[in-house]
Structure formats: structure tokens, C-alpha cells
């Protein structure tokens, strides 16, 4: 008996194409990672000497030289680079110069908090953007909606950290409704996710609104309306799904942005994710941790982009047909 | 609750249906359904879930934990030998003890040592506390202390900052379970102060686990033990050390590293923190109105712009008269009263009141632009000159405004100063290598951790490796101050040195600066000992 849950039967040709695509993606990822780690290696060394920063202002030059020797920073740069790259192939980024923890596991230990924040930020963004975009796009020329569209346009120009500081001032300092430190309480999730959404949602609202507006002018909608289909049904069952489909690429980009772009939000809310770790490691030039963080962020961004492409193809058969 | 759950399940049947749609491989958004859309129910369900989560969260009774907000945790966690002073000391002094410590007035008092005496200029005897135990239950005694000093004198230990600070110690011997003899290579009048930075780690665990593993799980004799360096609140969590000789009133502490000032201020004013460090002068009134106890740290440093005389000897600042002129040109009273709201008074020497060697007879340079112009004329710069200063913005409260006022006052006498803002990692490279790109740079006279003016003076002298200011004529007095054992004679030497430094003006002296702390009404017993609040003395006030 054939199961009703068999998703899709791939032909041999399609399987071959998927395989080629996977290999190509893996190749791209490897090139990306080598480029990023190489760039980070040289850029960080141009930024300064971590040993001097770690040793502090009381250290003598002789003392610093001894510590450099201990950490292998006295070797020629090219030797350091070859060692570094060969270690990376074993996923060994060395140990944090500050804490001595293996850098990669240190970064990975912070990852769940960042993933949680990214998921919350995205969830709030979608929860706001879809209804707001639909509402605005349904009748874009209505007076009230034009005012709202103006507000959305204004919000798009407001950096997330400004919103975060305003939200903290109102809801933490004045009203004392929410905490602003960490994420141990569910209450503490709200303001950081709204702060992120305040930055991401306006773009998405505008895109969904434009897509809905266009869809509502389509002939099949007008036909459906003429035969008595209710407006809300047309909007939510026809126009909005198509509008969201058109915004999938933007949603993917925004999700990828959240992995690296939430640094300030993590700092302001003391959210112990990789953004906060990145900020702190940069202050003390903790090379191994910075390099491992960049590596992980690159993988995350690449993965999200790849998943966005897959989602796009999955949702829109036209893309599948158009794919090379 | 059951009704609530059933309602949530009913309302959220849509996502389940959507999942089924996905598995049947039909593009979900294109599938036609019934006429009535349930989409708004999604939002209702989401809101209800959120509300129940929030409601649930508020139901839980929060354990009483002391919460302190500081600028940062020690980067090397619990390794107390990798740095001196703040921010590390804020955490280390809760989990470790030295043989000595500074009290609230900046005086040296006993910690793990109860008394000490100088037997001869090179030998000191320390009597140790008999009731001190480490957090692993082991007894602290003279043998443990000796082992700590031995490690600090080893190859691995002497390259640490603290190991380098005690390089004047020749050997440490034990004369009884609680009697320690410390032999120095040269007479060291501030040895007891010096020992306040040598935190007594548990040497057996230290050697067995290695420095970095020990740093992550430190064992000390202090009031608290580190439970975790980062919990879900982003804070380091400390719990009471059951064996401590100075047991705390409050069992749990969270230390929040809040580097961003706005985040620190907002967390403090919203009473998420009981104690907060490094707030701004203009915030004093706001906190006081809300019932907070506000303190300005008594162990102050002198902030200003140091001149790189050695590296820019051919520039105008190589001339003493020019350096004095720049000091006369600055309206420090206005800076103090307007920009720092009177919290940080003007300074004119390398120490603040309360620091050993502070000379009351030396007053700050008065604001006298006329005299400043006359000195510039005398030095051959009647039309002024151009110079630059490298500063790290954000080190001190309102430092941007302070530097802008300095720039403005110097412009009034014809000196065009360009400010180059940099980050600490760049600043310290220039400081350590002595290769300054500007004629001036931000540098404080910092008397901690010994509360003695000799230490900053040495940094403003030929004694500093790659010095920026080196006056041979002052070295005799500096060497005498470093070895004179008679406190009265030594104080007099330091007084003289303060006058000389004032006259030589190696810095554009600005203000006496102390960190501003606040403590909420919920707690009592807050005090500052060498910039660090001893948390074991703090207790919650009884609420009616």
C-alpha cells in the first residue's frame, strides 16, 4: 500500500543533480572557510599584539617577550599561519588566550543562546510582519495605512540598539515590567527579541505589503471576488501565501544576519551568546576565540543561505524547474 | 489550567495540519481550504502562550541573590596573577585573600597575616591566621604560603604580573606552622602593601590542575567560591565558601559584567542590581533621589594627558615652560564643577588625598591663560603650535567632554591640539613599546594597589621600561623613596618628589578621579576597600 506521506520520488537525473549541487555547495563552503580564516589570521595580527594586551600596562618588554615565546607568537608569521591552517583542518583553533579553554568548544558553548535569540527575533519579526504587511498591502492607499506605512519607513531607519535602549528605558527602568539581563527568565526574552524585530520587521513588512498589494490586483483575485469570495479569505489564502513566498529570500538573509548582527543587542541585554563573546574577545584580542567565532558564524550564515535556497525550491515549483 | 491547555491545543491545531500538508508534498500556501480562516487564532494562541509563560515566570519566587554590576570580569577568570587591580580584583578579592589588604581608608591591615614586623632591613616576619581554610577544606598555613611564593618565583611564576611585582623577594622560609619569614634582596618599605596583591591560591590544586584549569575552578580562602563564570543571566555566580574565616551574610552572588555604561545604568536604576560600579557624575542625583547610597571611591587616581617628552624631545613639549603653560591654560575648576558635577576635584600632583606621599602644599595649577601665553612666548612659541593627543575614550566618565574642554582651552592660547581616539589594545602597544604617535596620551597616576605614590612616580620616570619622561635629577630621590624604611623620612622624600613632578609637569594634570558606586536600599554594609566592595559584609535589609 502506498503511503500518503511519501514526499517526493526523485528521478535518477534529479538525484544526480542534487548530488552535484551538494558537492558544489561543499566546495563553496570550504573555499569560504579558508578565505575567512586566512583573512581573520592576518587582519587580527594587524590589529595588534594580544600578548601586550593580556600582559597589561605594568608588564616590562622583557616580560612580554617571554610570554610571547610561551604562546608561540615569537615565530615568523608564515610559520604561525601554516601551523594555524593545519590545525584548523583538525578543527583545532587553539586555546583561548584569556581562559585557556579550547576556543572552538568555548564558542560552541555560547551558540545555543545565540540560536535562541535568533529564533525569537525571527519569530517576533514574522509575527509582526505578516499581519502588518497583509493589512498594509490590502488597501495601500487608505489614509490610515499610509500613515502606518510612513511609521514603518521611519522604523526602518532606526538602529536596533536605539530601540533596545528606548525599550529598556520604558519597560525596565520606568515600568519595571521586564528584566534586561541575561535569558534565565522567559520575561527576559521579550525585549531583546522585540529589539531585533524592530530592525528586521520594517523591511519585511514593506516587502510583504508590496507583494500583497500586487497579488490583490491579480486577475484571479478579482475573479474570485466577483463570484463572492470573502475578502479575508482571499487575502489570507491567496495573496499572503504568495507574498510570503516572494519574501523567503529576505527572511533567509535576515535570519543569517541575526547570527552576526545581534552583537550589540547581546551586549546591551547581557545575552551570553557568541555576539557577546565576540565583543569581549575583541577587547582583549583573544585571537583563537575570534577566529573560531568567525568560523562558526560563516558556517551558520552559509547554512542558512543554503536552507533558504532549498526552501525556495521546495515551496515554488517554478524555481525547481528553473534550477540549472 | 486544564481549560487553558485545551484551548491552546484547539487553537494550535492549524500548525499540526500544516505539518501534514508539508508531508503530503502539496505547496501549503496554495492549498485551498474551508471558507473560514483560522489564522487569527494563531496569534491568539501565541499571545496566550506568551502570557502564560510570563505569568508562570512571575509566580516563581526568586532566591535572594546579591547582584553586582561591574565593567568586566577578569579576562583570565580566577588566575589572580595575570593582572593587578580592577577589574580582576573585584572578583578575586571575594574568592581569595592576600596576607595583607587595604582597608576603607587605604591603610594596610592584616588579612591572612594577623601581624608582621621588620626584623632587619631585609627580613620580615609574618604571623599567619590560624583559622583560615580553603574552599576545599584544606588548612591554610605557612607551608601553603611558602609554596605560593615558590611558584611565583619559578620560571612560570615570575613571568606573571604579580610574580614580576615581587621579584624583590629573595626567599621565603617557614619558622613555624603559622610563622613566615620573607627575605628581600633590597630594603622594601612597602613590602606589606606589596603582599596585598599576592592572592593565596591552594598550591597543591594549583600545581595538580595547572593554571588555566585552576582559573576556571579556583580554590581560595575568601568568602565565596565560583559556581560558574557565566550563567544564563550572563553573570558569574558565586556561592558562600563554607570554610571561610570571613563568612558572608548573603549566600549567593551574581556579578554582571556590563561593559556598556547605558546597560549598567539602566540595570542599576531599575533595581536589577544591588551594587553598580562606574556610573557617571550626572547620575548621582538621579540615584540619590531614588534612595540609592552613592559613593565616590576614596582611593582616587589622577587623570590627565601625559607628555611623551622622550619620544618627542624636539617638539615644544620638550620644554618645561611649555608643559607648564599647557597646565595653566586649562580651566580645571569648570571641568570639575560643570562636567563632573563636582565629583572629581582638580589635581596638580601625582597623587590624591589619602595616598601615602600626597603633598597638601602642592596646589593644582590655577587657570591663568595670561601666564600660559607668557610662558609660551618665553619658550619661543608666541603664536602657539600644533600637537596631538592619543586618548582612549570611555575610560573615565564624561571623558569626551573633558578632552573637548581641554582642546578648547588650549586653542584659546594658540595651541591646536588634535585628539586621536583609539582603543585600549592600540594604546597599550604604544605605551609598552614607548612608540607614541602623538605628543600626549591619556594616562593616569594610579596609586593602587599599594595606595602609595611611589608606584605611579616610577612609571613617570626613567625606571619605566621605554620611558616617556625621564629626568635623571629626580632618580636619586626616587631610589631613596623606594628603599627608605623610616616612614616619616620616606614621606618627606615623596613630598619633595610631588613638588618636583608638579614643577616638571610631565602631565597635563586634570582631575582626582574615583569610581562612582551605588548601592540600593535593599542592602546595607556597603563599603569600598581599595576600590573593591567586600561582599561578605553586605546584608539584605529586613523588609516589613
Interface residues (C-beta under 8 A of the other chain):
Chain A: X4 X5 X6 X7 X8 X47 X48 X49 X50 X52 X53 X54 X55 X56 X57 X58 X59 X60 X61 X62 X63 X64 X66 X67 X70 X95 X98 X99 X100 X101 X113 X127 X131 X165 X168 X169 X172 X173 X176 X179 X180 X181 X182 X183 X184 X185 X186 X187 X188 X190 X230 X232 X233 X236 X237 X240 X241 X242 X244 X245 X267 X268 X269 X270 X271 X272 X276 X279 X280 X283 X284 X285 X286 X315 X316 X317
Chain B: X23 X24 X25 X27 X28 X29 X30 X32 X33 X35 X36 X37 X39 X43 X46 X53 X54 X56 X57 X58 X72 X75 X76 X77 X82 X83 X84 X159 X161 X164 X165 X211 X212 X213 X215 X216 X229 X230 X231 X232 X233 X234 X235 X256 X257 X258 X259 X260 X262 X263 X266 X267 X269 X270 X271 X272 X424 X425 X426 X428 X429 X431 X432 X433 X465 X466
